[in-house]
Amino acid sequence: MNKNLAAILGAILTDSNKASHTMNPNIVRHFENFATDNNRFRTAQKINAAFLLALTGADDEYASDSRAFLNQVRNDPQWKELIQFYESSIKEIDRETDACLNEDESLNRKIANIALKLETGKERPTLEEITVRLQQVFFPEGAELWNEEARDEKIEALREKRRVRITRLNSRPITRPAREILFTSNILATIPPATENIFDLPIKEIFKSKLSTTIKEPQKYWYDHPIPVGISPARNEALYGLRGLDEMMRFEKEKASIGPEEKLTCLLSVSTTHDGLHAFIKEYFESELHKAGKLEHLNVYLFTENDTKEIVKEVLAPLAEIFFPERDGQTLQDIFGVDGEYGRHYTFLKAIAAFWQVFIDPGIKATFKIDLDQVFPQEELLEESGASALEHFKTPLWGAEAVDYWGNEIELGMIAGALVNQSDIGESLFTPDVRFPLRFEPQADEFIFYSRLPQALSTEAEMMTRYDTQAIDGEQSALQRIHVTGGTNGILIKTLRRHRPFTPTIIGRAEDQAYLLSVLFKQNPYLRYVHEPGLIMRHDKQAFAQEAIAAAETGKIIGDYVRILLYSNYARALPWPVNKIKEQIDPFTGCFVSQMPITVSFLRFAIKAASLFENNDLEKALDFMMMGSSRLASLLKFLGQDSCKFKDIYQKEQAAWELYYDILETAEAHSFKDARMISIREKALSIVDKCQIRVAGQVL
């Protein structure tokens, strides 16, 4: 490793007296105090500390002792895989930092200046000063945001960068939102907790029987806060979100903004952690909806992985054989589905709208995704934004054409709203759901990378903007969005079919922001989101899902490190220069595209583990180390040392989605007039009909 970088790490991780404070925890104490302790928690703590100290310099006493210790225990069966992870991490960090600094002289100078500043002298830098300088290396997108006085200026600068000049409004905007928009969302489902007795759950006996077999299966996928089968209706996120959507429609009818007989079509995907759940999960949710009461204003469809496989087998693959026999139709099964990482179901929930328009309902013009822990606060929307939820979708800005900050022609074919936390809505509907920290208070790995800073900046600059100034009036000018949330965004189907965006199936975090990246500069005019002020949903997750959130905390933290590795590889796999991509997506989305992703991710991981030990969260620390090392090691092995693997994934999936949309275009052009086409369309209708939720003989 570069000697200056090693010296910097030594200064902030050890009691070197080169800074007025060292980062908490102090790593030397973690390594020294437990040298003869065989307790498994303490051994794990020492292994983690040894890794960090090994990075502080080959000639340093602690670094030498640390490497010797790792070598000493490397063949212990209990710790073998963990040691291999840390040893390979040291090599990868050395390789990456050397390569990066050899290519970037300005970064080299920054590091040399920090190292010089840390040399013992009369005026030692404070921890805050060192943090800012360190983040200028590892996290330049947020480093300057610690300066509170500069934040307003940076908010205005970003807002100006996102401002677009409207050249043509959409002459045929959405006019009947309840009729023309397909609403979508995803359900994450899992087995009951191990502490639950399956046969005591308040569910049908047939479900208990199937569950008893399913719980013996190995878990296949992991999600943030999946809904366990058997959870009480009051804590069931799916029921909560659907009731909220139904209530939104009731309000619209009372306001007379839609007809009294109109129903909203809501399409749900259900992603499961265990394959055995596919056999009964639709029936289970039907029974839960029956207990919860009829949803009067919705038509609800639920698609499992089995249903998506049937669509491919019975509809898409046969059409591929008819129209495109020279292309590989088998690739459709890999991309078109709802199980797996978040990117897979996210793209499905967009792409199914085009299928719906061609095979089910040509009157559908757009799709809009919500999350089921979010609801439209209609009273507040009407009072503070002047429009109800559905009225916001009628804006002619959705589908408008514009010119961006760089002079590029863009198409505002996507729309994005915002969120307000349930605890904040009493203050104002326009209260950012992510705010700047009130004081300098980074913890553990946040000294290296603190995404809350650019997220708060982007939230304020993009999501909270109102069209009430001459500079951004919502008629001659508007705002494009880069930072979007997983729910509260949509796309016109004609735009979807023309640009064909997708999120790679490997993406398991920020799948919403990865979606635009796939087509960032694909074709003119470039596809972009339009910001719709006041299209705000209330985020109620904390109100009913606290246990699930707490249970998923470790996985979510690790997912943040995974996100850096994935996004950094993704940006380099795209067919455009990384600096041009970063220019568009900084600061928040772009901060995960790092110059040194392995170094940043693995440093964050080890420092976070050390902080858990420091807080005496021993079980949590060990679980974090074992889970994190496994996930990071397997991902790094899969991706390799450059972006070639991700480039291959991107190109293959792009080709598969091109085939999907070509199939739809060609099938629509043939108008389903011959016997084969009529038969295939009938199969499509039959599959969709089976996915519609029916309760006690009533269609929902």
N, C-alpha and C positions, 0 to 999 in steps of 0.2 A: 504494500500500500504506500501511496505517496506519504513521505515523512512528515510534511506539514499537516496533512489531514490526520495522520496518526497522533501527532502532538496535540491537535485540537481535541480529539476524542479523549486523549489522556487527561487533558485539563478539565473537561467537564464531567468525566466519569470517575476521576480519582481525586484524592485530597492532595492536589499538587501545589496549592497556594498560588496558582497562576491566575485565578479568578477570585473575586471577593466572595463568591459562593460557588459551590459545586452543585450539579444536578442531584436532586433527591430521587432515588437512593444513591448512596455512595457505594460503588461497586467493589472497591478494595475490601471493605468490611464484609461484604457478602462472600468474598473468596477466602479471606483469612480466618474468619471466626469459626468456620465449620470444617476446617481441613481434616479433622479426625472424626467427624461425626458421620455415622453410617445411616442415620435416619434418611429415608428415601426422599423426604421433602428437602432436607438440607443438602443432600447429594445433588438433587436437581437444581437447587439454588446455586450451588457451587459450579455446576456445569455451565449454567447460563452466565454466571459472572466470569467464568474462565473465557468464554467466547468473547465477551465484550472487552476484557482486558487484553486478549490476544490481538485485538485490533489497534492497540495503542502504541505499537512500535516493536519491531523485531529485536532491538537492542535493549529495550526496557526490561527491568527485572521482573515486573509483574507479567508482562507479555510473555516472556520466556517461561516463567513458572506455569502460566496458564496453558500454554501449548503443551508443555510436558505433562500436565495433569490430564488434559484431554486425550493425549496419546496413551497415558497409563490406564485409563478406564475404557478405552475404545472397544475392547473385546468383551466387556462385561455384558452378558446376554440381556440383563435388565435395561441397560442403557445404550446398547450397541447402535440401534437405529437413530436415537437422539444425538449421540456423539457424531455419527456419520453425517447427520444433517448439519450440525454446527461446523464440523471440519470442512465440509464441502462449501458451506456458506462463507467461511473465511477465504477460501480460494476464489469463489465467485466475486466476492467484494473486492479482493485484490485485483482480479482481472478487470472488473468493470471500472473501478476508479482509475486504474492506470490508463486504460483505453480512453476513458472520457477526458481525463486531464491532459493526455497527450494531444487530443484533438482540439481542446478549447483553452487557449492561452489566457483569455480573460477570466475564466473560472480558476485557472491556476493562480493568477494574481490575487484574486479574492481570498483564496485559501492561504496564500503566503502572507497576506496582510493580517488575516485573523491570527495566524500563528505568531506573527511578530508582536501583535497587540497583547498576546497572552504571555509573552516573556516577562519574567519577574521585573517589576519596576515600581516607581513611586506611585503611579496612578493605575491601579488595577481596574479593569473593566468590571461593571456589575454583571450579574447573571442576565438581566434583561438586555444589556448591550450585546453580550455574547450570543444570546438566543437570536436576536435580530440578525447578527452577522452570520451565524450558523444557518439560519433559515434562508439567507440570501444565496446560500450554496445549494441546500437541499430542497428549499421550498420558496423560491423567489416570488411566486404568485401571491403569497400572503405576508411576506416578511415585513413590508412597510406598513401593513395595516395595524401594527401595534401602536403606531402614532395616531392617537385619537384626533388630533387637530387636522390630520390629513384625510380623514375618512370622508367627510362631506365632499371634498374636492374630488376624491376618487370615485364616489358615487355618481357625481355629475359627469365625470369623464367617461365612465362606463355607460351611463345612460345616453350620452352623446354618440358613443360608438355603436350602440344598439338602435339609434334613431334611424328611421328610413323615410324616404320621400315617396309618397304614393303617386304612381303614374296612371293607374287605372283601378277603380273600385270594381268589385265583383258585380256584374250586371244581373246575375241570377243567384242571389244569396239564398241561404236557407230561409224559408218563409213559414214552414210548418214543422218545427223542431221535433215534436213528439211523433210525427209521421215520417220524417225524413232522416232522422238520426238513429243509428243502431248503437245503443249504449252497451258497453261491455265491462266486465270485471273478472277477476280471478279469485277462486277459492283455493286455499292451501289446506289440505286435509291430512290427518295422521291418525295413528292408533291411540287409544287412551294411555295415560301415564301408567308406568309399571305399578304404581301404588293403588291403582283402581282394580277392583274385582269386576271383570267383564260381565259376569252373570248377575251383578247387582245394578248394572247400568239401566236407566229408564228408556230402553230401546227394544225393538221387536226381537223375539227369540231367534228369528232367522238371521238377524244381524249379529247377534251374540255368537251363533254357531260359526258364521263366516269369520268373525273377528278372532275366534279362538285359533283358527288356522293361520290367519294373516299375521298375528303377533309373533309367530315362530319364524317368519321370513326375516332375512337381513334387511335393514333399512337401506333404501336405495338412494334417496335424495333428502337433503336437509334444507329447511326453510326457516325464515325468521320467527314467525309466530303462527304455525299451522293450527287449524281447528281440530281438536281431538274428537273422534266419534264418541258420542255420549255426553258431551259438555252441555250444561244447562242452556236453555234458549236465551236467557238473559246475557250470557257470556259468549254467544255464538255470533261471530263477526259477520257471517253470511246473512243471517236473519236480520241483524242490525242494519246492514247496508241496504238490503232490499226493502225493509220497512221504511227507511229514510227516503229511498227513491219513490216508493209508493206515496209517501206523504208529500213529497215534492209535487207529484202529479195532482194530488188532491187540491193542493194550494193553487196550482195553475188553473184548475177547473173552476174553483170558487172565484178566482179573479177573472174568469172568462177569457183567458188568453189562449185557451184551447177548447175544442168541443167537448161536451159532456160524455160522449161515448168513446173518445180517443183513448188508446192504450199505448204505452211505451214498450217497445221491444227491447228486452234486456238479455244479452247473451253472456253466459258465464262459462268459463273454463274451470275445471277442477284438477289441480295438480296434487298428486298423492306421494307420500313418502314410501309407501309399500305397494307393490303391484297387486296384492290381494284385495286392496280396497276398490279396485276398478269394478269388481263383480257386483257390488251393492251400493256404491257411494251415491249414485243418482237416486235410488229408492230411499236411501237414508235421508237425504236432504228433502225429498218429497214428504216423507213422514214428519220431519221436523217442521216444515212449512205448514203442514196440516195442523200440527199442535199449536203453532204460533198464530194461526188465523189466515184467512184468504187475503191475498194481495189484489185489491180490486182494480188497480189501474195499470197493471203490468202484464205483459206476455213474457214468460221466463223460459229460457232454453239453457240446458246444462250439457257441456261437452266434456267427456273424459278422454283419456288417451285411446281407449278402445274405439270411441266414436270417431276420432280423427284418423285412426288407422283404417276404419271402414270407409271413410270418405276417400282416402288415397286409393285403397284397393278397388272400390266399386265405381268411383267417378274419375278421379284425376289420372290414375295409371292407365285405364282404358282409353281415355281421351288422348293421353300422351302417345299411346301406341297408334292411334288413328292418325293424329295430326303431325307428330314429331317422332317417328319410329327410330330416327338416327340419334336421338338424345336419350340420356340415361334417366328414365322415369323413376328408378329406384331411389334416387337421391331425394325425392319428395318426402319419403317416409322419415328421413333424418331431420328435415326442417319443419315439417307440418305436424305439430303436435303440442301437447300441453304439459307433459312431464319433463323433468330435467332441470337445468339451470333456468333462472328467471327469463333470460333472453328468449327462450323457446316459446313459452306461453305468451310473452309480451307481443312478439311478432305475429303469432297466431291470432290474437285478439284484434290486430289491425287487418291482417290479410283476409280473415274470414268475411269481412265486410264486402270485399270485392266478389267473393264466392256468393254471398247472399244476394247481391245486386244482380248477378247473372242467372242464378238458379232459383232463387226464392222470391225476391221482391225487387223489381227494377225501380220502384219508387224510393228506395233508400239512397240517399245522396252523401251521407257522411257517417263517421263513427266517432264515438267519444268514450274514453275510458275513465272510469272512476275506481277508487279503492273502496272496499266495503267497510272500512273504518272511518269513512268520510260521509257527510251529509250536506245538502244544500240548506243553509239557514235562511229560508225565504223571507221572513220578516225583516231581518237585517239587510239582506240583499236589496229589497225594495226600498227600504229607508235610506240606506247609505249609497247605493249605486244607481238608484232610480229605475232598476229593472229587475224582474224576477229571473230565476235561473234560466228558463227556456228562452226568454226574450234576449238574453245575451248572445245566443247563437245566431240571431238574425243579422248581425253586423255585416255590412258589405266589405269590411276589411278582411274577413275570412274568405280567402280566394282572390284577394286583390294582387296587383302587381306593383312593384316598388323598386327603388334604387337604394342600395345600402351605403354605409359609411365609406366604403372603398370604391364606390362607383359601379358595383356589380348589379346586374338586373336579377331580381329575386321574385319568387312566387310565394305568397303567404298562404299556402294551401293547408297549413296546419295551424291549430289554435291552441293556446295555453292559458290556463287560469292560475290560481294560487290557492294557498291554504292559510287558515288561521286556526291556532290552537283553541280548543274548547275553553281553556282557562283564560284566554286573552280576549275572547270576542266581546266581553263586557266593556273592554276598553275601547275597541273599535274593530270593525270588520277588516280594516286595513292595518292590522297589527302584524308585523313580520313574524313568521313562525320560527325563524332563526335570527337571533340578534347578536351583535358584537358583545364580547365579554366586557363587563363593567370595569375590570381591572386586569393587571398582568397576573394571570393565574394559570399558566400552562402546567399540566401534570404529566410526569413520566415521558412517554414518547411524543407528547405535544411540543416539547422543546425542539424536536426535529421537524415535525410536520403537524400543522394544526388547521385542518380543513374548515373548521368553523369560521375562520376569518374571511376567506374569499366567499364562503357560502352566505355569510351575513351580508357582505358587500353586494353580491349578486341578487340576493333576496330583496334588499332595499332598492337597488338600482333598476332591476327588471320587474319583479313581481308586484312591487308596491306603486309603480308609476300610474298616475291618472292622466287622462287626456284632457287637461284643463289649463294648458298654457299655450301661448302662441307658438312656442318651439315644438310642442307635441300636442296637436289639437285633435287627433283622431280622424281628421278629414284629409288634410294635405300631408300630414305626417303621422307616423305611428311608431311603435316599438316592435322590433323583432326579438324573439326569445331564443337563448341558447340553453339556459338553465330551466329545466322543466321538472315536474314531479311525476311519479309513476301513474298517479291518477290525475284527473283534471286536465287532460289534453286530448285532442282529436285531429282528424284528418279528413278532408273531402275525398270521396272515393275516386273521382276522376283524377285527382292529384296522386292518390295512392297507386292507381293503375298506370300512370305515366312515369312516375319517378321510382317506384318499387323499392322503398326503403326497408331495412330489416335490421334486427339486432342479432349478431352471431350467437349461436346456441351455447357457446362456451361462457358467455357473459353472465355472471351471477350477481353483480351489483351494478346499480345505476344503468339498468337496461333501458330506461327511458331516454337517457342522454346519449347512449350508444346508438340509438335508432337513427338519429339525424346524421351521425358521423358516416354512416354507410353510403350516403349520397351527398356529402357536403359540397363537393364541387363536381358532381357527376354530369350534369347537363344544364345548359342555360334555358330559361332563367333558373337560378339555384333555388332549391326548395328550402323554405324557412317557416318557423312558427310566427304567427302574429300574437301579440299580447292583447288580451281582452281584459281591461280594467274592471274589477268588480265581479268577475266570474270566479268567485271564491267559495271553496267548500270548507266546512268546519271539520277539523281533524279531531276525532274523539277517541283515538286509540287508548289513551291513558284512562279513559272512563271505564273500560270493561276488559282490557287485555293486559293488565299489568303483570300477571303471573306469567303469561306467555312471553312477554317482552323480556322479563327478568331471566327466564329459562334460556332465551336465545341470545343473551348478551355476549357470551364468549364467542359464539359463531359469528355474530355481527361484527365484533372488533376485528377478528381474523379476516373477515370478508373485506374490511377496509384496506388491509395490507394486500390481499389478493387483487383488489381493484387497481392498485397502483401497477402491479405486474401486468395485468390484463390490458389496461388502458394504454400503458406505455408501449406494449407490443402491438396493440390494435392500431394506434396512430402510425406506427412505423410500417404496418402491413398495408395501409391504405395507399392508393395510387397517386398521392399528392404529397408535396414536401411537408415535413413535420412542422417547420416554422410557420408555414402558411396555415396549417390546421390550428396550431396554437394561437396564432393571431386572431382567429375567429372564436375559439372556445375558452380562452382565458377570461377571467381568473379561476372560476370554480371548477367547471368541467375540465379545464386545461391543467389544473394543479396536479391531477392524477397522471398526467403524461410527464414523466420525470426523466431528467438526464441520466440519473443513476437509480433506476427503480429497484434493483436488487439490494443495493446498499441501503436505501431509504426504508424499504419494507422490512428487511431483516434487522436493521438497527431498531426500528420501532418495535418490532416483535420482542426482541431481547430486553429492551428497556422497559417495556410494559410488563413482561414477566417479572423482572426485578422489582418493579413497584408493587406487584401483588404479593411477593414474598415480604417486602418491606412492611406492608400492611397486615402481615400475618394471615393472609388469605391463602393458606397452604394448599388446600384441596383445589381451590380455583386456579392457583398458580400452576400446579402440576397438570391439571386438566387442560389449561390454556397452552402449556408447552407441548404436550403430547398431540393435542388436536391441531395446533398451529403448525408445528414442525412437519406433521404428516401432510397437511394440505399444501403448505408452501413448497415442500420438497417434491411432491408429486406434480404440482403445477409447473415448477421450474424444469423438472425432467421432461415433462410433456412439451413445453414451449421451446426448450433448447436455448442456445446462447445468442440467438438472433430472432428476427421477426419472420423467418421463412415459414415456420410452422403455422403461425397465425395468418400469414399471407395465403397459405394453402387453404386454410379453413374459410377465410373470407371469400376467396375466389370460387371455391366449390359451392358454398352456400349462396353466393350471388347468382351463380349459374342456375342453381336449383330454383331460386325465386323467379328468375327470368323465365324459366320453363313454366312455372306455376301461372304467372300472369299471361304468358303467351297462350297457354291452354284456355284460360278464361276468355281472352280476346277472340280466339279462333272459334271457340264453342258458341259464343254470343253471335258472331257473324254468320254462323250456319243456321241460326234461328231454330234449332231442334226440330227440323222438318222430317228427316228420314228416320227409319225404325230404330236404328242403333242409337241415334242421339236422343230420341224420345225415351228409349229404355233407360239410358244413363241419367237423363233428367229425372225420371220417375224414381230411380234409386236415390238420387240426391234429396228429393223431396221426402222420401220415406225415412232416410237417416235423420234428417232434421226434425221430422215429425216425432220420431222416437225420443229425441232429445228435449222435447217440450215438457215442462213440468206440469203435471196434473195432480190435483188434490181433490179427493172425494168426488171424482167425476167432473170436476171443474178445471178448466184450463187456466193456468196462471200466466 
